[in-house]
Every structure is written in C-alpha cells, then in structure tokens.
C-alpha cells in the first residue's frame, strides 16, 4: 500500500502523559500536514512541512504541541502533558508541489487519541 | 478569518439525487474542494473548483459561484455506500498551510435510506 500511513491508529493515555504520533507520507510527496478533527467537526489545520522545513506552526493549539520532520520523510507530532480536551482524531495528509491548478492532499487514516 | 457553512445533516433515498450546499467567506480565495469521509476513515478527495461553473465527474458534480461565495455538491443515483460526511474545504490566503492549505467546514452527514 503506497498511501499515507499513521501509527498508532488508537492511543489511550492518562491525563498528564506525553504522546507521540507518527505519519509516513506518500513517498514522493514533499509536503506534509497535520490536522486535528473532533467529533462533528471538519479537520482543523495545525502545522505543515515542506521537505524538512516546518513552514507554519502558529496554528498549533498550544506550546504543548510540537512536530518534526527531521529527514523530510516521516513526521512526528508530540503532545506533552495531555489534557482531556486533547482527545480527538489527529490526521496527517501529504501532497506534492507541482505546477498544477491544484495539488490534492491525501489523508492518512488518523490516530484517535483518548485522554482519560 | 474564514467562515464556511454547510448543513449538518441531510437524508436522501437510494437512487435519488441530493444537493449539498456550502457557503463561504474568505479573503484570497484560490479554490474549493469537496471531500468524502466515511465514519472513522480518512477524508478522500472528490472534486475541485476554482472557476465559476459546474465540474462533472461520474455520479458526482460540483458547482462554484465565486461572486456569491457558494458551492454545491450534487450526487446522482444515490447508493447506500454514499452514506458519509461530505466536507467543503476552501483554499485561501489565510487558510494556513501554504499554497495548498485548506480550511474545512464542519461537514454534512448524509444518510441514505432504502
């Protein structure tokens, strides 16, 4: 399967713990996006990378959230000192920058986080 | 900021036609996307409009009026598998995410009845 993959698919943690999620984009895609989706809402943009550079992080929800893409391939999203309000689906998407009218974002299956 | 509105839920009958509307307010508009999302799954791309008019792709069509800030997704010959959420997303200068960044609406949950 050459789609976007995310690991783990489900994570249950206790409040105050740190969690890290991984995203593997489609291999030739140089752009990678993280979104959060809560029940009944659309995906909410958090941050994105072009290759290894994090070009926007101002929309990360708080300083407890951080993301990396050290070699321009896979990415990790870390949440420190989790709170119950962090419970959500965390989606990763990737795209390739071509000179086209649009560059479709392909989404992974998401990591569902439950904070107890 | 941006504002994207779409109905929360719609119900339609198998074999029929349904139209899902989306209105938006944004600055620096640069395209509108429709995604389908089945429960617990990733959103998948359906259509893209940047110019006014209708784009047809099989059973699905999408329309855009930039002057009215309005789009709709038209689904024909509805099948039970079309039961899903349909997300309207706008690409705009203030979307975040660079040239391809998207701002999503809350989604319309479509229920298909036999």
Contacts between the chains, C-beta under 8 A, distances in Angstrom:
chain1	res1	chain2	res2	distance
A	4	B	42	7.6
A	31	B	98	7.3
A	31	B	100	6.5
A	33	B	97	5.7
A	33	B	101	7.5
A	40	B	8	7.8
A	40	B	106	6.6
A	40	B	107	7.7
A	41	B	106	5.3
A	41	B	107	7.4
A	42	B	4	7.9
A	42	B	87	5.1
A	42	B	89	7.2
A	42	B	104	3.1
A	42	B	105	5.3
A	42	B	106	5.2
A	42	B	107	5.2
A	43	B	43	6.8
A	43	B	87	7.5
A	43	B	102	7.9
A	43	B	104	5.0
A	44	B	104	7.4
A	45	B	95	7.0
A	45	B	96	4.6
A	45	B	97	5.3
A	45	B	101	6.2
A	45	B	102	7.0
A	45	B	103	7.0
A	48	B	96	7.7
A	48	B	97	4.7
A	48	B	98	6.2
A	48	B	101	6.9
A	50	B	98	6.8
A	55	B	98	5.8
A	56	B	96	5.9
A	56	B	97	6.5
A	56	B	98	6.7
A	56	B	101	7.9
A	58	B	96	7.7
A	59	B	96	5.2
A	91	B	42	6.7
A	91	B	43	7.6
A	95	B	100	5.4
A	97	B	99	7.3
A	97	B	100	7.5
A	101	B	31	7.7
A	101	B	48	7.3
A	101	B	50	6.3
A	102	B	31	5.7
A	102	B	33	7.6
A	102	B	48	5.0
A	102	B	50	7.2
A	102	B	91	7.4
A	102	B	100	7.3
A	103	B	99	7.6
A	103	B	100	4.8
A	104	B	45	5.0
A	104	B	48	7.6
A	105	B	45	7.4
A	105	B	100	6.5
A	105	B	102	6.7
A	106	B	45	7.5
A	107	B	42	3.8
A	107	B	43	4.9
A	107	B	44	7.2
A	108	B	42	5.8
A	109	B	41	6.5
A	109	B	42	5.1
A	110	B	42	6.2
